[in-house]
Amino acid sequence: MATEDVALAGAEGGTLAKPDAQQRASEKSIVNDLSIQIATVNGSGSQSANSVLLKSIFRMGVPVSGKNLFPSNIAGLPTWYTIRASKDGYVARKKEIDVLVAMNPETSKEDMLSLPAGAAAVYEESADLKQFRSDIACYPVPFDKLTAAVCPEAKLRKLVKNMVYVGVTAQLLKLDMTAVEAALRKQFAKKVKAADLNWAAVQAGYEYAAANFTKHDPFVIEPMHETEGKIIIDGNAAAALGCIFAGCTVAMWYPITPSSSLVENFIEYAKRYRIEPDGKATFAIVQAEDELAAIGAVLGAGWAGARSMTATSGPGISLMAEFAGLGYYAELPGVIFDVQRTGPSTGMPTRNQQGDLLSVAFLSHGDTKHVFLLPANVKECFEMAQAAFDLTEQLQTPVFVLSDLDLGMNNWMSEPFNYPDKPLNRGKVLSAEELSKLGGFARYKDVDGDGVGYRTLPGTDHPLAAYFTRGSGHNEKAQYTERPDDYINNMERLSKKFETARSLVPRPEVVQTGKAKIGLIAFGTSDFATLESRDQLRNEYKVETDYLRIRAYPFSREVHDFVASHDRIYVIEQNRDAQMLSLIKLDIKAEEVVKLRSIRNFNGLPIDARSITDELVTQEGI
């Protein structure tokens, strides 16, 4: 599972020894504010080593985040893992790399040349990277020699070698070795011999660095207490856990990067929490032949009364268009998780993007409008998974949850998740007793003026409970018709239902200063970089900005009011075509559209704060 136990202050952060005078950073040191990039090759087994480094810093009480940039095809191609430590709690990708661990000979020169002046580089001594940069602190290490000394088995050395750079980096950054060992033994909890071997490699790297290097860079990690009570988890695992708490019992899917681990985690959770005492499973999980079949089965299960879901990415969303229209028009519940990646077509399957907004909002043909939620962090992945199941049954329509690769597959620090305190909301479901009192019902009749009709579930023991579910023309009694007035009435009711959704979806987060003329709008993982950019604008340029984070579509009234109350609005998003800006334009008053401007990132990398700041400063002419 992609979780890390809570790091408690008293157990870990609170007991770390204070650094002595030799370890303590000098006045010029940069403490707890750095970005580490480990450049390796795909399939080299570096994931465990990178995880140990990340969690060592976490155990020292320093806010940290990790991002994996890996190729989409075969082993042996370049991969980079970036760890950001920030005393201020910033977790977005940092544009600059401060410490490079260059383990891939094919990219080492390019990686070295990309560093800013004053950075540090750890690399294989035979590579002689110092020749390319005289303004970098260089630390050449004989990795093969050190690895051979601690690992007699040649076939294991490729894996163990990674732990040597953990030790070297730990010594250079002054990491607490008790935290490093604890993180390592947690990583290999069920493999004692492997833990001992890897710990020996860490120690070998640490001791070599201590004996041979004089530190020439300013980057240091010192203990803090900012991770007390926090957890580390990835967004897909958090969403899967949310599905369990939401009462989901059916998952239909076809594997696709970067969504596969969401269902894989759900399967593991279901095996633990959806088994009766007699051993009987109370869940159904089917790997369908394709995404079209998957969503069809999800909607069928939803019609039957089960809480059901699927998970996919952009190419899968495209294949789901026909059934998404059926779910909208026949009014069937089902939750679809879209963990977005770079498109179009196959695009870059292991790169990040927020590029599915328009396709999801109007997925299918004809007049179709879908509800979707936009989690920005792992806690919201957990919470919005639950909200989606309530919404899909309240509104009797498919509901989408749009995450992205950065959020779904990477490790994030978070407050622990709250146990749900509200019962499941199954929406307007009529029981046999209620049918007897009513004397019957019309499936597609708007009784309450909110556009949402009443439904029954298969098996309801009442002669008036049955109805046809139609994807063809129908009237309010679910009877087939092609009468123009019946069609118009039905479509207008569906539009009214969409308006009802505005008051049911999660409200946006709004940060108002009361004096800013400039407003920023962002959503999803763009939130982290936007918050950091606001600080940069304030501290470096004395520019105040207000901020609204959209959490769902359709937009609630707060979005309209925010646009109306500012002179200029910058919509920040990770796609080429400014898709969120387009949706906002369709929703607000025509005279307000002129206020909207765009800041976009679509290079496949998670957006960073500096790029937002620089673009806004350029557009404002500051």
PEWO-V176776 format. One record per pair of residues at least 12 apart in sequence whose C-alpha atoms are under 10 Angstrom apart, sorted by the first residue. I is the first residue (numbers start at 1). J is the second residue. Records with the same first field share a line. If there is no record, write none. Layout:
I=J, J
//
This chain:
1=233, 234, 237, 261, 264, 265, 268, 269
2=232, 233, 234, 235, 236, 237, 238, 261, 265, 409, 410, 411
3=231, 232, 233, 234, 237, 238, 411, 412
4=55, 183, 186, 187, 230, 231, 232, 233, 234, 411, 413
5=186, 229, 230, 231, 232, 233
6=59, 227, 228, 229, 230, 231, 232, 414, 415, 416
7=55, 58, 59, 60, 61, 227, 228, 229, 230, 231, 232
8=59, 61, 225, 227, 228, 229, 230, 231
9=59, 60, 61, 224, 225, 226, 227, 228, 229, 230
10=225, 228, 229
11=59, 228
12=58, 59, 60, 61, 178, 179, 182, 225, 228
13=58, 59, 60, 61, 62, 179, 223, 224, 225, 226, 227, 228
14=59, 60, 61, 223, 224, 225, 228
15=60, 223
16=59, 60, 61, 176, 177, 178, 179, 222, 223, 224
17=176, 178, 223
18=176, 222, 223
19=174, 175, 176, 222, 223
23=171, 173, 174, 175, 220, 222
24=174, 220, 221, 222
25=173, 174, 218, 219, 220, 221, 222
26=218, 220
27=218
28=217, 218, 219
29=217, 218, 219, 220, 221
30=217, 218, 219, 220, 221
31=85, 86, 87, 173, 218, 219, 220, 221, 222, 223
32=57, 62, 63, 64, 84, 85, 86, 87, 88, 89, 173, 219, 220, 221, 222, 223, 224
33=62, 63, 64, 84, 85, 86, 87, 88, 89, 90, 98, 219, 220, 221
34=64, 83, 84, 85, 86, 87, 94, 96, 97, 98, 99, 119, 218, 219, 220, 221
35=64, 65, 66, 82, 83, 84, 85, 86, 93, 94, 95, 96, 97, 98, 99, 100, 119, 219
36=53, 54, 66, 81, 82, 83, 84, 85, 94, 96, 97, 98, 99, 100, 101, 120, 121, 169
37=50, 66, 67, 68, 80, 81, 82, 83, 84, 96, 97, 98, 99, 100, 101, 102, 111, 121
38=50, 68, 79, 80, 81, 82, 83, 99, 100, 101, 102, 103, 104, 111, 121, 122, 162, 165
39=69, 78, 79, 80, 81, 82, 100, 101, 102, 103, 104, 105, 106, 107, 108, 111, 123
40=70, 76, 77, 78, 79, 80, 81, 101, 102, 103, 104, 105, 106, 107, 108, 162
41=70, 71, 75, 76, 77, 78, 79, 80, 103, 104, 105, 106, 107
42=69, 70, 71, 72, 73, 74, 75, 76, 77, 78, 79, 80, 104
43=70, 74, 75, 76, 77, 78, 79, 159
44=75, 76, 77, 79, 103, 104, 158, 159, 160, 161, 162
45=158, 159, 160, 161, 162
46=79, 80, 81, 103, 158, 159, 160, 161, 162, 163
47=68, 81, 159, 162
48=159, 160, 162, 163, 184, 187, 188
49=159, 160, 161, 162, 163, 164, 165, 166, 167, 183, 184, 187, 198, 202
50=66, 68, 81, 82, 83, 162, 163, 165, 166
51=66, 81, 83, 166, 183, 184, 187, 411
52=163, 166, 179, 180, 181, 182, 183, 184, 185, 186, 187, 188
53=66, 83, 163, 165, 166, 167, 169, 170, 175, 179, 180, 183, 184
54=66, 82, 83, 84, 85, 180, 183, 232, 411
55=179, 180, 182, 183, 184, 186, 187, 232
56=166, 170, 175, 176, 177, 178, 179, 180, 181, 182, 183, 184
57=83, 84, 85, 170, 175, 176, 179, 180, 183, 221, 222, 223, 224, 227
58=85, 179, 180, 183, 223, 224, 225, 226, 227, 228, 230, 231, 232, 413
59=176, 178, 179, 180, 182, 183, 223, 224, 225, 226, 227, 228
60=175, 176, 177, 178, 179, 180, 221, 222, 223, 224, 225, 226, 227, 228
61=87, 179, 221, 222, 223, 224, 225, 226, 227, 228, 229, 230
62=84, 85, 86, 87, 88, 89, 221, 222, 223, 224, 225, 226, 227, 228
63=84, 85, 86, 87, 88, 89, 90, 91, 224, 225, 226, 227, 228, 230, 412, 413, 414
64=83, 84, 85, 86, 87, 89, 90, 91, 92, 226, 227, 232, 411, 412, 413
65=82, 83, 84, 85, 86, 89, 90, 91, 92, 93, 232, 410, 411, 412, 413
66=81, 82, 83, 84, 85, 91, 92, 93, 406, 410, 411, 412, 413
67=80, 81, 82, 83, 84, 91, 92, 93, 405, 406, 407, 409, 410, 411, 412, 605, 606
68=80, 81, 82, 83, 350, 351, 405, 406, 409, 410, 411
69=81, 82, 350, 351, 352, 406, 410, 604, 605, 606
70=349, 350, 351
71=348, 349, 350, 351
72=257, 348, 349, 350, 351
73=349, 350
76=104
77=104, 106, 107
78=103, 104, 105, 106, 107
79=104, 107
80=101, 102, 103, 104
81=101
82=94, 97, 99, 100
83=97, 99, 411
84=97, 98
85=221
86=221
87=221, 222, 224, 225, 226
88=226, 532
89=226, 227, 413, 528, 532
90=528, 529, 531, 532, 609
91=412, 413, 528, 529, 532, 608
92=406, 525, 526, 527, 528, 529, 530, 531, 532, 606, 607, 608, 609
93=406, 528, 529, 605, 606, 607, 608, 609, 610
94=529, 606, 607, 608, 609, 610, 611
95=605, 606, 607, 608, 609, 610, 611
96=114, 115, 116, 119, 608, 610
97=111, 114, 115, 116, 119, 120
98=115, 116, 117, 118, 119, 120, 121, 136, 217, 218, 219
99=115, 116, 118, 119, 120, 121, 122, 136, 137, 169, 173, 217, 219
100=112, 114, 115, 119, 120, 121, 122, 123, 138, 169
101=120, 121, 122, 123, 124, 139, 165, 166, 168, 169
102=121, 122, 123, 124, 127, 129, 140, 165
103=122, 123, 124, 127, 143, 161, 162, 165
104=123, 124
105=123, 124, 127
108=121, 123, 124, 127, 129
109=127, 128, 129, 130, 131, 132, 133
110=132
111=129
112=129, 130, 132, 133, 136
113=129, 132, 133, 136
115=133, 135, 136
116=135, 136
117=133, 134, 135, 136, 137
118=134, 135, 136, 137, 216, 217, 218, 219
119=135, 136, 137, 138, 216, 217, 218, 219
120=135, 136, 137, 138, 139, 172, 215, 216, 217, 218, 219
121=136, 137, 138, 139, 140, 169, 217
122=137, 138, 139, 140, 141, 165, 168, 169, 172
123=138, 139, 140, 141, 142, 143, 165
124=139, 140, 141, 142, 143, 144, 165
125=138, 139, 140, 141, 142, 143, 144
126=140, 141, 142, 143
127=140, 141
128=140
136=216, 217
137=214, 215, 216, 217, 218
138=213, 215, 216, 217
139=168, 169, 172, 209, 212, 213, 214, 215, 216
140=209, 212, 213
141=164, 165, 168, 205, 208, 209, 212, 213
142=164, 205, 208
143=161, 162, 163, 164, 165, 168, 201, 204, 205
144=157, 158, 161, 164
145=161
146=161, 164, 201, 204, 205, 208
147=159, 160, 161, 162, 163, 164, 198, 200, 201, 202, 204, 205
148=160, 161, 201
149=200, 201, 204
150=164, 197, 198, 199, 200, 201, 202, 203, 204
151=197, 198, 200, 201
156=197
157=201
159=198
160=194, 197, 198, 199, 200, 201, 202
161=198, 201, 202, 205
162=198, 201, 202, 205
163=184, 197, 198, 199, 200, 201, 202, 203, 204, 205, 206
164=198, 199, 200, 201, 202, 203, 204, 205, 206, 207, 208
165=201, 202, 204, 205, 206, 209
166=180, 198, 199, 201, 202, 203, 204, 205, 206
167=180, 199, 200, 201, 202, 203, 204, 205, 206, 207, 208, 209, 210
168=201, 202, 203, 204, 205, 206, 207, 208, 209, 210, 213
169=202, 205, 206, 209
170=202, 203, 205, 206, 209, 220, 221
171=202, 203, 205, 206, 207, 208, 209, 210, 213, 215, 220
172=206, 209, 210, 213, 214, 215, 216, 217, 218, 219, 220, 221
173=215, 217, 218, 219, 220, 221, 222
174=206, 219, 220, 221, 222, 223
175=220, 221, 222, 223
176=221, 222, 223
177=202, 203, 206
180=199, 202
181=195, 196, 198, 199, 202, 203
184=196, 198, 199, 202
185=198, 199
227=413, 414, 415
228=415
229=414, 415, 416
230=413, 414, 415, 416, 417
231=411, 412, 413, 414, 415, 416, 417
232=378, 410, 411, 412, 413, 414, 415, 416
233=378, 379, 407, 408, 409, 410, 411, 412, 413, 414, 416
234=261, 262, 377, 378, 379, 381, 406, 407, 408, 409, 410, 411, 412, 413, 414
235=261, 262, 339, 375, 376, 377, 378, 379, 380, 381, 382, 403, 404, 405, 406, 407, 408, 409, 410, 411, 412
236=258, 259, 260, 261, 262, 263, 264, 265, 266, 311, 337, 339, 378, 381, 382, 403, 404, 405, 407, 408, 409, 410, 411
237=261, 262, 263, 264, 265, 266, 269, 378, 381, 382, 408, 409, 411
238=262, 265, 266, 377, 378, 379, 380, 381, 382, 383, 385, 408, 417
239=262, 263, 265, 266, 337, 375, 378, 379, 380, 381, 382, 383, 384, 385, 386, 401, 403, 408
240=261, 262, 263, 264, 265, 266, 267, 268, 269, 270, 311, 381, 382, 385, 386
241=262, 265, 266, 268, 269, 270, 381, 382, 383, 385, 386, 417
242=266, 379, 380, 381, 382, 383, 384, 385, 386, 387, 388, 389, 417, 420
243=262, 263, 266, 269, 270, 307, 308, 309, 335, 381, 382, 383, 384, 385, 386, 387, 388, 389
244=266, 267, 269, 270, 273, 274, 382, 385, 386
245=273, 382, 383, 385, 386, 419, 420, 424
246=307, 382, 383, 384, 385, 386, 387, 388, 389, 390, 420, 423, 424, 425
247=274, 306, 307, 308, 386, 389, 390, 424
248=266, 270, 274, 283, 284, 306, 307, 308, 309, 335, 385, 386, 389
249=266, 270, 274, 281, 282, 283, 284, 285, 301, 306, 307, 308, 309
250=266, 270, 282, 283, 284, 285, 286, 297, 298, 301, 302, 306, 307, 308, 309, 310, 334
251=263, 266, 267, 283, 284, 285, 286, 287, 288, 294, 295, 297, 298, 301, 307, 308, 309, 310, 311, 335
252=284, 285, 286, 287, 288, 290, 291, 293, 294, 295, 296, 297, 298, 299, 301, 308, 309, 310, 311
253=285, 286, 287, 288, 289, 290, 291, 292, 293, 294, 295, 297, 298, 309, 310, 311, 312, 316, 336
254=286, 287, 288, 289, 290, 291, 292, 293, 294, 295, 310, 311, 312, 316
255=287, 288, 289, 290, 291, 311, 312, 313, 316
256=291, 311, 312, 313, 314, 315, 316, 339, 349
257=312, 313, 314, 339, 340, 341, 349, 350, 351, 405, 409
258=311, 312, 313, 314, 338, 339, 340, 341, 349, 350, 351, 352, 403, 404, 405, 406, 408, 409
259=310, 311, 312, 313, 337, 338, 339, 340, 341, 403, 404, 405, 408, 409
260=311, 312, 313, 339, 408, 409
261=311, 408, 409
262=310, 311, 312, 337, 339, 408, 409
263=285, 287, 309, 310, 311, 312, 337
266=285
267=283, 284, 285
270=282, 283, 284, 285
271=283
283=306, 308
284=301, 308
285=308, 309, 310
286=310
287=310
290=316, 319, 320
291=310, 311, 312, 313, 315, 316, 317, 318, 319, 320, 321, 323
292=316, 317, 318, 319, 320, 321, 322, 323, 324
293=319, 320, 323
294=309, 310, 311, 312, 316, 320, 323
295=308, 309, 310, 311, 312, 316, 317, 319, 320, 321, 322, 323, 324, 327, 334, 335, 336, 398
296=320, 322, 323, 324, 326, 327, 334
297=309, 310, 323, 334
298=310, 323, 327, 332, 333, 334, 335, 336, 398
299=323, 324, 326, 327, 330, 331, 332, 333, 334, 335, 397, 398
300=327, 332, 333, 334
301=332, 333, 334
302=327, 332, 333, 334, 335, 392, 393, 396, 397, 398, 457
303=327, 330, 331, 332, 333, 334, 393, 396, 455, 456, 457, 458, 469
304=332, 333, 456, 457, 458, 459
305=332, 333, 393, 426, 429, 456, 457, 458, 459
306=333, 334, 457
307=333, 334, 335, 389, 390, 392, 393, 426
308=333, 334, 335, 336, 389
309=333, 334, 335, 336, 337, 385, 388, 389, 398, 399, 400
310=334, 335, 336, 337, 338, 400
311=335, 336, 337, 338, 339, 400, 401
312=336, 337, 338, 339, 340, 402
313=336, 337, 338, 339, 340, 341, 342, 343, 349, 356, 402, 403, 404, 405
314=338, 339, 340, 341, 342, 343, 344, 345, 346, 347, 349, 354, 355, 356, 357, 359, 360
315=338, 340, 341, 343, 344, 345, 346, 347, 349, 356
316=338
317=336, 337, 338, 340, 356, 359, 360, 363
318=345, 356, 359, 360, 363, 364
319=363, 364
320=336, 360, 363, 364
321=359, 360, 362, 363, 364, 365
322=363, 364, 365
323=363, 364, 398, 471
324=336, 360, 362, 363, 364, 365, 368, 370, 397, 398, 399
325=362, 363, 364, 365, 366, 367, 368, 369, 370, 397, 398, 471
326=364, 397, 398, 469, 470, 471, 472
327=364, 370, 396, 397, 398, 399, 470, 471
328=363, 364, 367, 368, 369, 370, 371, 395, 396, 397, 398, 399, 471, 494
329=367, 368, 396, 397, 469, 470, 471, 472, 473, 474, 490, 491, 494
330=396, 397, 444, 468, 469, 470, 471, 472, 473, 474, 478
331=392, 393, 395, 396, 397, 398, 443, 444, 452, 453, 455, 469, 470, 471, 494
332=392, 393, 395, 396, 397, 398, 399, 455, 469
333=388, 389, 390, 391, 392, 393, 394, 395, 396, 397, 398, 399
334=388, 389, 391, 392, 393, 396, 397, 398, 399, 400
335=372, 385, 386, 388, 389, 390, 391, 392, 393, 397, 398, 399, 400, 401
336=372, 385, 388, 389, 398, 399, 400, 401, 402
337=372, 373, 385, 388, 399, 400, 401, 402, 403, 404
338=356, 360, 372, 400, 401, 402, 403, 404, 405, 408
339=352, 353, 354, 356, 401, 402, 403, 404, 405, 406, 407, 408, 409
340=352, 353, 354, 355, 356, 357, 402, 403, 404, 405, 406, 407, 408
341=353, 354, 355, 356, 403, 404, 405, 406, 604
342=354, 355, 356, 404, 405, 574, 575, 602, 603, 604, 605
343=355, 356, 575, 602, 604
344=356
347=604
348=604
349=405, 604
350=405, 406, 409, 604, 605
351=404, 405, 406, 602, 603, 604, 605, 606
352=404, 405, 406, 407, 574, 575, 601, 602, 603, 604, 605, 606, 607
353=403, 404, 405, 406, 525, 573, 574, 575, 576, 601, 602, 603, 604, 605, 606, 607
354=402, 403, 404, 405, 523, 524, 525, 526, 573, 574, 575, 576, 578, 579, 580, 601, 602, 604, 606
355=402, 404, 573, 574, 575, 576, 577, 578, 579, 580, 602
356=402, 404, 575, 579, 580
357=372, 374, 402, 553, 575, 578, 579, 580, 582, 583
358=577, 578, 579, 580, 582, 583
359=579
360=372, 399, 400, 401, 402
361=400, 553, 554, 583
367=491, 494, 495
368=491, 494, 495
369=494, 495, 498, 553, 554
370=397, 398, 399, 400, 498, 501, 553, 554
371=388, 391, 392, 395, 397, 398, 399, 400, 401, 498, 501, 502, 505, 552, 553, 554, 555
372=388, 391, 398, 399, 400, 401, 402, 505, 551, 552, 553, 554
373=385, 387, 388, 399, 400, 401, 402, 403, 505, 506, 523, 524, 550, 551, 552, 553, 554
374=400, 401, 402, 403, 404, 506, 523, 524, 525, 549, 550, 551, 552, 553
375=401, 402, 403, 404, 407, 506, 523, 524, 525, 527, 550, 551, 552
376=402, 403, 404, 407, 522, 523, 524, 525, 526, 527, 528, 549, 550, 551
377=403, 407, 408, 412, 413, 414, 524, 525, 527, 528
378=403, 407, 408, 410, 411, 412, 413, 414, 415, 416, 417, 525
379=412, 413, 414, 415, 416, 417, 418
380=403, 417, 524, 551
381=401, 402, 403, 407, 408
382=417, 418
383=417, 418, 419, 420
384=401, 505, 506, 551, 552
385=400, 401
386=420, 424
387=399, 401, 424, 425, 504, 505, 506
388=400, 401, 505, 506
389=424, 425, 426
390=423, 424, 425, 426, 427, 504
391=425, 426, 427, 501, 504, 505
392=425, 426, 427
393=424, 425, 426, 427, 428, 429
394=425, 426, 427, 428, 429, 452, 453, 454, 501, 504
395=426, 427, 428, 450, 451, 452, 453, 494, 497, 498, 500, 501, 504
396=426, 427, 428, 452, 453, 454, 455, 497
397=452, 494, 497, 498
400=552, 553
401=552
402=524, 551, 552
403=524, 525
404=524, 525, 606
405=525, 604, 606
406=524, 525, 605, 606, 607
407=524, 525, 606
427=452, 453, 454, 455
428=452, 453, 454, 455, 456
429=453, 454, 455, 456, 457
430=454, 455, 456, 457, 460, 465
431=455, 456, 457, 460, 461, 462, 465
432=456, 457, 459, 460, 461, 462, 463, 464, 465
433=460, 461, 462
434=462
435=456, 460, 461, 462, 463, 464, 465
436=462, 463, 464, 465
439=464
440=462, 463, 464, 465, 466
441=453, 454, 455, 456, 464, 465, 466, 467, 476, 477
442=454, 455, 464, 465, 467, 475, 476, 477, 478, 479
443=455, 456, 465, 466, 467, 468, 469, 475, 476, 477, 478, 479
444=469, 474, 475, 476, 477, 478, 479, 490, 493, 494
445=475, 476, 477, 478, 489, 490, 493
446=476, 490, 493, 494, 496, 497
449=493, 496, 497, 500
450=493, 494, 495, 496, 497, 498, 499, 500, 501
451=490, 491, 492, 493, 494, 495, 496, 497, 498, 499, 500, 501
452=493, 494, 496, 497, 498, 500
453=476, 493, 494, 497
455=467
467=479
468=480
473=486, 487, 490
474=486, 487, 490
475=487, 488, 489, 490
476=489, 490
498=553, 554
499=554, 555, 556
500=554
501=552, 553, 554, 555, 556
502=552, 553, 554, 555, 556, 557
503=554, 555, 556, 557
504=552, 554, 556
505=551, 552, 553, 554, 555, 556
506=550, 551, 552, 553, 554, 555, 556
507=549, 550, 551, 552, 553, 555, 556, 557, 558, 559
508=523, 548, 549, 550, 551, 552, 555, 556, 557, 558, 559
509=523, 547, 548, 549, 550, 551, 558, 559
510=546, 547, 548, 549, 550, 558, 559, 562
511=545, 546, 547, 548, 549
512=544, 545, 546, 547, 548, 562
513=544, 545, 546, 547
514=544, 545, 546, 565
515=544, 545, 546, 566
516=543, 544, 545, 546, 547, 565, 566, 567, 568
517=543, 544, 545, 546, 565, 566, 567, 568, 569
518=543, 544, 545, 546, 547, 563, 565, 566, 567, 568, 569, 570, 595, 620
519=544, 545, 546, 547, 548, 562, 563, 565, 566, 567, 568, 569, 570, 571, 595, 596
520=534, 545, 546, 547, 548, 549, 562, 563, 566, 568, 569, 570, 571, 572, 596, 597, 598, 599, 616
521=546, 547, 548, 549, 550, 559, 562, 563, 569, 570, 571, 572, 573, 580, 581, 596, 598, 599
522=547, 548, 549, 550, 551, 570, 571, 572, 573, 574, 580, 581, 599
523=548, 549, 550, 551, 552, 571, 572, 573, 574, 580
524=549, 550, 551, 552, 573, 574
525=573, 574, 606, 607
526=549, 572, 573, 574, 601, 606, 607, 608, 609, 612
527=547, 548, 549, 550, 572, 573, 607, 609
528=607, 608, 609
529=572, 606, 607, 608, 609, 610, 611, 612, 613
530=547, 549, 572, 573, 607, 608, 609, 610, 611, 612, 613
531=547, 609
532=608, 609, 610, 612, 613
533=545, 608, 609, 610, 611, 612, 613, 614, 616
534=546, 547, 609, 612, 613
535=609, 613
536=609, 610, 612, 613, 614
537=610, 612, 613, 614, 616, 617
540=613
541=613, 617, 622
543=617, 622
545=566, 569
546=562, 566, 569
547=562, 569, 570
548=562, 563, 571
549=571, 572
550=580
553=580, 583, 584
554=583, 584, 587
555=583, 584, 587, 588
557=588
559=584, 587, 588
560=584, 587, 588, 589, 592
561=588
563=584, 588, 589, 592, 593, 595, 596
564=588, 589, 591, 592, 593, 595
566=592, 595
567=592, 594, 595, 596
568=592, 593, 594, 595, 596, 597, 620
569=581, 592, 593, 594, 595, 596, 597, 598
570=595, 596, 597, 598, 599, 600, 612, 616, 619
571=584, 596, 597, 598, 599, 600
572=597, 598, 599, 600, 601, 607, 612
573=598, 599, 600, 601, 602, 607, 612
574=599, 600, 601, 602, 603, 604, 605, 606, 607
575=599, 600, 601, 602, 603, 604
576=599, 600, 601, 602, 603
577=598, 600, 602
578=597, 598, 599, 600, 601
579=598, 600
580=598
581=593, 596, 597, 598, 599
582=596
584=596
597=616, 619
598=615, 616, 619
599=611, 612, 613, 615, 616, 619
600=612, 615
//
